Amino acid sequence: MTPSPADRVAPLLQQRIKAVFRRLPKALAGGEEDLHQMRVAGRRLRVALPLLVRKPEGRRARRSLRLLRALTRTGGISRDLDVSVALFEAELSKHVLTPEECVLRRRLKAARTRGHARMAEALLDLEIARLRRDLRVLARRSDGVFAVLRRIREMRDGRGAETLALIAAIGEGFDPLELHRLRRQLRRLRYAAELSGTLKGQVAAAAADFRALQDELGRLHDTYVLSEWLRRQAESCRARGDTAVGNAAAALHERFLVASRAHHKAFLALPPADLVARALAAMGQSRPAA
């Protein structure tokens, strides 16, 4: 029998908590997919926690959010490099690599290996045991469904207004840092929409719109991060007099920057403000918050 909304809050919070720690051991061992899924689960829990617990402003909840933020950010030390290696190899698999491109690939993989080592050390330094204890207590103190749905509505209106304002402020400009900030806002709204749908036993139609925007911005971000790594390689190689590798890095930098700008055009074509307004309406907002 399908549980009533009132019976869904505690199991939902417990599921979100378990998802984080299920992936942690293999993430510590350097598993790329486990690291990615641990960060996704951690971000989902960061959104869910203040919405689902009885005292979101309490000391234990605030400490848990701080530690979860550290966990997901620490896991990000090597995630960008994992993605960069995959993008680099996918692009260069289209032709036989030049000696200079082989050098760049080797350096990128070495940077990823160093990133994994730094990430594992940093994760071990986090207060994981404290986080687990706090979350176990919070999992026993979930709030009532009506209070949770009220918080989701408040988040929808507040974050929705901020997101629309940010879209308007960025306009058609290619500003990777601000667009990445917008991506984080969209992700939080998407996770809130998914929570609302789960509690109501409904398909979260809004989540699909938020995800379409988030995914396009993700592709923009990933290609831009790699282009910046290549730009720095070009500068350092030329400074050392390694002109051949520097020129190869500069050419690849330009190629991935063009790809990033193409994803930006695809994002603008969706168009973002209309999709966000539609998603907010699907979450029950009668009109965009002023």
C-alpha positions as CSV (number, residue, x, y, z in Angstrom):
1,M,0.0,0.0,0.0
2,T,1.3,3.5,-0.9
3,P,2.1,5.5,2.3
4,S,0.2,8.6,2.9
5,P,2.1,11.9,2.6
6,A,2.2,12.1,6.4
7,D,4.1,8.8,6.5
8,R,6.6,9.7,3.8
9,V,8.7,12.4,5.5
10,A,10.8,10.2,7.8
11,P,11.5,7.4,5.3
12,L,12.4,10.1,2.7
13,L,14.9,11.7,5.0
14,Q,16.4,8.4,6.0
15,Q,16.8,7.4,2.3
16,R,18.6,10.7,1.6
17,I,21.0,10.1,4.5
18,K,21.8,6.5,3.5
19,A,22.5,7.5,-0.1
20,V,25.4,9.7,1.0
21,F,27.2,7.0,3.1
22,R,26.5,4.1,0.8
23,R,29.0,5.6,-1.7
24,L,31.6,7.0,0.7
25,P,33.9,4.0,1.0
26,K,34.4,3.5,-2.7
27,A,34.6,7.3,-3.2
28,L,37.5,7.4,-0.7
29,A,39.2,4.6,-2.8
30,G,39.0,6.8,-5.9
31,G,36.0,5.4,-7.7
32,E,35.0,8.1,-10.1
33,E,31.3,7.1,-10.4
34,D,31.0,6.6,-6.6
35,L,32.6,10.0,-6.0
36,H,30.1,11.6,-8.4
37,Q,27.1,9.8,-6.9
38,M,28.2,10.6,-3.3
39,R,28.4,14.3,-4.2
40,V,25.0,14.2,-5.8
41,A,23.5,12.5,-2.8
42,G,25.2,15.0,-0.5
43,R,23.8,17.9,-2.4
44,R,20.3,16.3,-2.4
45,L,20.6,15.9,1.4
46,R,21.7,19.5,1.8
47,V,18.5,20.7,0.2
48,A,16.3,18.1,1.9
49,L,17.6,18.6,5.5
50,P,16.3,22.1,6.3
51,L,13.0,21.2,4.6
52,L,12.4,17.9,6.3
53,V,13.7,18.2,9.9
54,R,11.7,19.5,12.8
55,K,14.2,22.2,13.8
56,P,16.1,23.3,10.7
57,E,17.6,26.3,12.6
58,G,18.8,24.1,15.4
59,R,22.5,23.6,16.3
60,R,22.6,20.0,15.1
61,A,21.0,20.7,11.7
62,R,23.3,23.7,11.1
63,R,26.4,21.7,11.9
64,S,25.2,18.8,9.6
65,L,24.7,21.3,6.8
66,R,28.2,22.7,7.3
67,L,29.8,19.3,7.3
68,L,27.8,18.2,4.2
69,R,28.9,21.3,2.4
70,A,32.5,20.4,3.2
71,L,32.0,16.8,2.1
72,T,30.5,17.8,-1.3
73,R,33.1,20.5,-1.9
74,T,36.0,18.3,-0.9
75,G,34.8,15.6,-3.3
76,G,34.8,18.2,-6.0
77,I,38.6,18.6,-5.8
78,S,39.1,15.8,-8.3
79,R,35.7,15.6,-10.0
80,D,36.4,18.4,-12.5
81,L,39.6,16.7,-13.5
82,D,37.8,13.3,-13.9
83,V,35.4,15.1,-16.3
84,S,38.2,16.9,-18.1
85,V,40.1,13.7,-18.8
86,A,37.0,12.1,-20.2
87,L,36.3,15.2,-22.4
88,F,39.9,15.4,-23.6
89,E,40.0,11.8,-24.6
90,A,36.6,11.8,-26.3
91,E,37.6,14.8,-28.4
92,L,41.1,13.6,-29.3
93,S,39.9,10.0,-30.1
94,K,38.7,11.5,-33.4
95,H,42.2,11.5,-34.8
96,V,45.7,10.2,-34.1
97,L,47.3,12.1,-31.3
98,T,50.3,14.3,-32.0
99,P,53.3,14.0,-29.7
100,E,52.4,17.4,-28.1
101,E,48.8,16.2,-27.4
102,C,50.2,13.0,-25.8
103,V,52.2,15.3,-23.5
104,L,49.1,17.3,-22.5
105,R,47.1,14.1,-22.0
106,R,49.8,12.7,-19.7
107,R,49.9,16.0,-17.7
108,L,46.1,16.1,-17.4
109,K,46.0,12.5,-16.1
110,A,48.8,13.3,-13.6
111,A,46.9,16.3,-12.4
112,R,43.9,14.0,-11.9
113,T,45.9,11.5,-9.9
114,R,47.2,14.2,-7.7
115,G,43.7,15.5,-7.3
116,H,42.4,12.1,-6.2
117,A,45.2,11.9,-3.5
118,R,44.4,15.4,-2.2
119,M,40.7,14.6,-2.2
120,A,41.1,11.3,-0.2
121,E,43.3,13.1,2.4
122,A,40.9,15.9,2.7
123,L,37.9,13.6,3.1
124,L,39.6,11.7,5.9
125,D,40.1,15.0,7.7
126,L,36.4,15.7,7.8
127,E,34.3,14.9,10.9
128,I,32.5,12.0,9.3
129,A,31.7,10.3,12.6
130,R,30.2,13.5,14.0
131,L,28.1,14.0,10.9
132,R,26.7,10.4,11.0
133,R,25.8,10.8,14.7
134,D,24.0,14.1,14.1
135,L,22.1,12.8,11.1
136,R,21.0,9.7,13.0
137,V,19.4,12.0,15.6
138,L,17.9,14.3,13.0
139,A,16.4,11.3,11.1
140,R,14.3,10.5,14.2
141,R,13.0,14.1,14.3
142,S,11.5,14.7,10.9
143,D,8.7,17.3,10.7
144,G,5.1,17.0,9.7
145,V,4.2,16.9,6.0
146,F,2.3,20.2,6.1
147,A,5.2,22.1,7.6
148,V,7.5,20.5,5.0
149,L,5.3,21.5,2.1
150,R,5.0,25.0,3.5
151,R,8.9,25.3,3.6
152,I,9.0,23.9,0.0
153,R,6.6,26.6,-1.1
154,E,8.6,29.3,0.6
155,M,11.8,28.0,-1.0
156,R,10.1,27.9,-4.4
157,D,9.1,31.5,-4.1
158,G,12.3,32.8,-2.7
159,R,14.8,30.8,-4.8
160,G,12.5,31.2,-7.8
161,A,12.6,34.9,-7.6
162,E,16.4,34.9,-7.1
163,T,16.8,32.6,-10.1
164,L,14.7,34.7,-12.4
165,A,16.6,37.9,-11.2
166,L,19.9,36.2,-11.9
167,I,18.9,35.1,-15.4
168,A,17.8,38.7,-16.1
169,A,21.1,40.1,-14.7
170,I,23.2,37.8,-16.8
171,G,21.2,38.3,-19.9
172,E,22.9,36.9,-23.0
173,G,26.4,37.4,-21.7
174,F,28.9,34.5,-21.5
175,D,29.9,34.7,-17.8
176,P,30.9,31.2,-16.7
177,L,31.2,32.1,-13.0
178,E,27.7,33.6,-12.9
179,L,26.3,30.9,-15.1
180,H,27.7,28.3,-12.7
181,R,26.0,30.1,-9.8
182,L,22.8,30.0,-11.7
183,R,23.3,26.3,-12.2
184,R,23.5,25.8,-8.5
185,Q,20.3,27.7,-8.0
186,L,18.5,25.6,-10.6
187,R,19.8,22.4,-9.0
188,R,18.4,23.4,-5.6
189,L,15.0,24.1,-7.1
190,R,15.0,20.8,-9.0
191,Y,15.7,18.9,-5.8
192,A,13.0,20.8,-4.0
193,A,10.6,19.9,-6.8
194,E,11.5,16.3,-6.6
195,L,10.9,16.3,-2.8
196,S,7.5,17.9,-3.3
197,G,6.5,15.3,-5.9
198,T,7.7,12.4,-3.8
199,L,5.7,13.7,-0.7
200,K,2.6,14.2,-2.8
201,G,3.0,10.9,-4.7
202,Q,3.1,12.8,-8.0
203,V,5.4,13.1,-11.0
204,A,7.5,16.2,-10.5
205,A,7.1,17.8,-13.9
206,A,9.0,20.9,-12.8
207,A,12.1,18.9,-12.2
208,A,12.5,18.0,-15.9
209,D,12.6,21.7,-16.8
210,F,15.1,22.6,-14.1
211,R,17.2,19.6,-15.1
212,A,17.2,20.6,-18.8
213,L,18.7,24.0,-17.9
214,Q,21.0,22.5,-15.3
215,D,22.4,19.9,-17.7
216,E,23.1,22.5,-20.5
217,L,24.9,24.7,-18.0
218,G,26.8,21.6,-16.8
219,R,28.1,21.0,-20.2
220,L,29.1,24.6,-20.6
221,H,30.9,24.5,-17.2
222,D,32.8,21.2,-18.0
223,T,34.1,22.4,-21.4
224,Y,35.0,25.8,-19.9
225,V,37.0,24.2,-17.0
226,L,39.0,22.1,-19.5
227,S,39.6,25.1,-21.8
228,E,41.0,27.1,-18.8
229,W,43.3,24.2,-17.8
230,L,44.6,24.2,-21.4
231,R,45.0,28.0,-21.4
232,R,47.2,27.8,-18.2
233,Q,49.2,25.0,-19.8
234,A,49.8,27.1,-22.9
235,E,51.0,30.0,-20.8
236,S,53.3,27.9,-18.7
237,C,54.8,26.0,-21.7
238,R,55.5,29.2,-23.6
239,A,57.1,30.8,-20.5
240,R,59.4,27.8,-20.3
241,G,60.2,28.0,-24.0
242,D,58.3,24.8,-24.9
243,T,56.6,26.4,-27.9
244,A,55.3,23.2,-29.6
245,V,53.3,22.0,-26.6
246,G,52.3,25.5,-25.8
247,N,50.8,26.0,-29.3
248,A,49.0,22.6,-29.1
249,A,47.5,23.6,-25.7
250,A,46.5,27.0,-27.1
251,A,44.7,25.4,-30.1
252,L,42.9,22.9,-27.8
253,H,42.0,25.8,-25.4
254,E,40.3,27.6,-28.3
255,R,38.5,24.4,-29.4
256,F,37.0,23.7,-26.0
257,L,36.1,27.4,-25.4
258,V,34.2,27.3,-28.7
259,A,32.4,24.2,-27.5
260,S,31.5,26.0,-24.2
261,R,30.1,29.0,-26.0
262,A,28.0,26.6,-28.2
263,H,26.5,25.1,-25.0
264,H,25.8,28.7,-23.9
265,K,23.9,29.3,-27.1
266,A,21.9,26.1,-26.6
267,F,21.1,27.2,-23.1
268,L,19.8,30.6,-24.3
269,A,17.7,28.9,-26.9
270,L,15.7,26.9,-24.3
271,P,14.9,29.9,-23.2
272,P,15.8,29.9,-19.5
273,A,13.4,32.5,-18.1
274,D,10.4,30.8,-19.7
275,L,11.4,27.4,-18.6
276,V,11.9,28.5,-15.0
277,A,8.5,30.3,-14.9
278,R,6.9,27.2,-16.3
279,A,8.6,25.0,-13.7
280,L,7.6,27.3,-10.9
281,A,4.0,27.2,-12.1
282,A,4.2,23.4,-12.1
283,M,5.3,23.6,-8.5
284,G,2.1,25.5,-7.7
285,Q,3.1,29.1,-8.0
286,S,0.3,31.1,-9.5
287,R,2.7,33.7,-10.8
288,P,6.5,34.3,-10.5
289,A,7.4,35.9,-7.2
290,A,8.2,39.6,-7.5
